[in-house]
């Protein structure tokens, strides 16, 4: 069972914390209140948005933990590294999925490198990661 995952920005100082998921004991990545506010379903939002951490285990159903625990059913979006069935999100800002990228490469045959993928799908060109990506980055 692989319980590690690379998350964009996880290596940035003060981005990771020693906090471990209370369910799987995997270390997490601190997330900003704006991220929690926009990713957790409105009817489940906590009163205090600070102090939440993203569980980095792909095998754990916990998404955020802090004063409360929020699982996959408590959030508005699918968390890419916790999903195995399509559609698997790749870029939340531009609504690009893994399938979209595969289709461009395999079916359309139009993309030969990252720049082509970005030009054809828009992936990794958005500026709303803080509020649309569960990792906030």
Secondary structure per residue as TSV (DSSP state, phi and psi in degrees):
chain	resnum	aa	ss	phi	psi
A	1	X	-	360.0	118.1
A	2	X	-	-88.3	119.3
A	3	X	-	-113.4	20.6
A	4	X	-	-117.4	150.8
A	5	X	-	-151.1	143.9
A	6	X	-	-91.0	126.9
A	7	X	-	-117.8	132.4
A	8	X	T	-50.0	130.8
A	9	X	T	83.8	-2.7
A	10	X	T	-66.6	-21.2
A	11	X	T	-88.8	-1.0
A	12	X	S	-73.6	134.8
A	13	X	T	-51.5	141.9
A	14	X	T	67.1	7.4
A	15	X	S	-88.2	-28.2
A	16	X	E	-107.8	154.5
A	17	X	E	-131.5	164.4
A	18	X	E	-75.9	-5.6
A	19	X	E	-61.6	137.3
A	20	X	E	-115.5	147.0
A	21	X	-	-59.4	130.8
A	22	X	T	-69.8	-12.6
A	23	X	T	-95.7	-46.9
A	24	X	T	-111.9	-8.0
A	25	X	-	68.4	18.6
A	26	X	-	-85.6	138.7
A	27	X	E	-62.4	150.3
A	28	X	E	-118.6	-176.5
A	29	X	E	-119.8	124.8
A	30	X	E	-61.3	138.3
A	31	X	-	-122.0	151.8
A	32	X	-	-80.2	155.6
A	33	X	H	-55.8	-35.8
A	34	X	H	-61.2	-35.2
A	35	X	H	-68.1	-50.1
A	36	X	H	-57.6	-45.4
A	37	X	H	-58.5	-37.9
A	38	X	H	-91.7	-17.5
A	39	X	H	-99.2	-38.8
A	40	X	B	-73.0	138.2
A	41	X	-	-57.3	141.7
A	42	X	G	-54.1	-41.1
A	43	X	G	-75.0	-3.0
A	44	X	G	-118.1	1.4
A	45	X	-	-58.9	136.2
A	46	X	-	-76.9	160.8
A	47	X	S	-68.3	-36.4
A	48	X	-	-110.0	122.4
A	49	X	-	-92.6	-13.8
A	50	X	S	-80.0	155.1
A	51	X	S	86.2	21.8
A	52	X	-	-100.3	150.9
A	53	X	E	-130.0	141.6
A	54	X	E	-86.3	125.3
A	55	X	E	-72.5	125.2
A	56	X	-	-92.1	5.6
A	57	X	-	-83.8	123.5
A	58	X	T	-69.2	-16.9
A	59	X	T	-93.2	-4.2
A	60	X	-	-104.2	138.9
A	61	X	S	-78.8	-8.3
A	62	X	E	-73.2	132.2
A	63	X	E	-99.0	-59.2
A	64	X	E	-121.3	146.6
A	65	X	E	-138.9	150.3
A	66	X	S	178.9	-124.6
A	67	X	S	-63.8	-28.5
A	68	X	S	-130.2	166.8
A	69	X	E	-112.8	131.0
A	70	X	E	-118.7	125.5
A	71	X	E	-98.5	-174.9
A	72	X	G	-59.1	-31.3
A	73	X	G	-78.7	-9.9
A	74	X	G	-94.9	-3.6
A	75	X	B	-115.0	158.0
A	76	X	S	-79.6	-22.7
A	77	X	S	-122.8	161.0
A	78	X	-	-81.3	136.8
A	79	X	-	-91.3	112.4
A	80	X	G	-49.4	-44.0
A	81	X	G	-83.0	-3.0
A	82	X	G	-104.9	3.7
A	83	X	-	-110.8	146.1
A	84	X	-	-123.6	-14.0
A	85	X	S	-109.3	147.5
A	86	X	S	-72.4	149.9
A	87	X	-	-83.8	133.3
A	88	X	-	-102.9	117.7
A	89	X	E	-65.6	141.9
A	90	X	E	-116.7	-44.0
A	91	X	E	-130.5	113.6
A	92	X	T	-75.4	-33.8
A	93	X	T	-64.2	-39.1
A	94	X	T	-108.0	8.8
A	95	X	T	53.8	46.7
A	96	X	E	-100.9	133.3
A	97	X	E	-107.7	167.5
A	98	X	H	-57.5	-40.6
A	99	X	H	-62.5	-40.1
A	100	X	H	-57.1	-43.6
A	101	X	H	-69.1	-45.0
A	102	X	H	-59.3	-42.1
A	103	X	I	-60.8	-41.5
A	104	X	I	-65.0	-38.6
A	105	X	I	-78.9	-51.2
A	106	X	I	-85.0	-41.2
A	107	X	I	-89.2	-51.7
A	108	X	S	-78.9	-26.6
A	109	X	-	63.3	28.8
A	110	X	-	-99.3	-11.8
A	111	X	-	-116.8	126.9
A	112	X	S	-113.4	-12.6
A	113	X	S	-155.2	177.9
A	114	X	H	-58.5	-40.6
A	115	X	H	-60.2	-43.6
A	116	X	H	-62.5	-42.9
A	117	X	H	-60.5	-44.3
A	118	X	H	-62.4	-43.0
A	119	X	H	-66.5	-37.9
A	120	X	H	-85.0	-29.7
A	121	X	H	-111.9	-23.0
A	122	X	-	86.1	-3.8
A	123	X	T	-56.1	138.1
A	124	X	T	64.9	27.7
A	125	X	-	-121.2	-1.9
A	126	X	-	-81.1	172.6
A	127	X	S	-129.0	19.4
A	128	X	-	-115.9	25.4
A	129	X	H	-58.6	-36.1
A	130	X	H	-57.3	-35.5
A	131	X	H	-108.6	-12.7
A	132	X	H	-111.9	-24.4
A	133	X	S	-94.9	129.6
A	134	X	T	-57.2	-25.3
A	135	X	T	-82.7	-13.5
A	136	X	-	75.6	9.0
A	137	X	-	-132.1	360.0
